Amino acid sequence: MTNTALQLYTLRNELEEDFEGTLHQVSRMGYRGIELAGNTGGMSAETLHVFLKQIHLETASMHVSLEELETNLSYHIDFAHALGCRHIVCPYLEPEKRRSIQQYKELAASLNRIGEISKKEGITFSYHNHDFELMALEGELPLSVIMENTDPKLVMIELDTYWVQKAGGDPLVWMDRCKNRMQLVHLKDMTRDEERFFAELGTGRMDIEAIVKQAKQQEVAWQIVEQDESRGEPIESVKESLQYLHQLSI
């Protein structure tokens, strides 16, 4: 059974204003978990773990910058353990680190090192894509280079299906390519207009139902709702997206 979590970047402004109150709302909507994106409300891992347990939310995963993973990994692994979190994710690659295929190969070596240490500590480590990893660079697709140069036992992929489609790829094909090395999948929809902006699940051009069905078939542990920007109120957007997922008969 795939659980549903919310990537907290979606509610970053609301969390800044009222961290605990916003998470109470997330829980009441029916989300089972959260994916941290840096903000922990100023709480220690132990305090945050107690609070989340009280409001019936799990920490599905944690997004931690590549720089932090390369320089301060043990701290984040300890933080994850204290939260009862089993997944750490590298969320983004800065532009200066992705100008050549050689840089992606160097990245893969670093990801392998991070993944090896994480695995020894009982943590699953994943890399999260955007659109640029699926755009040809020197005749190759960077995400393919990352996958081919990392050990699947050490480095998983948190596939962001929106960014795959935004880059012109097929989310279902890439989900299949990531089979056996994907425990986390990002769900977001894409508006039907020319802007192809972020949209609430079920309202746009993406086949969310097929993506969710395949995620369950592949026994993905967590499907994670994210909407980077919203044309309305973000809190209403994430509520609408979860309601759509709940009405799917899958």
Disulfide bonds with the S-S distance in Angstrom:
none
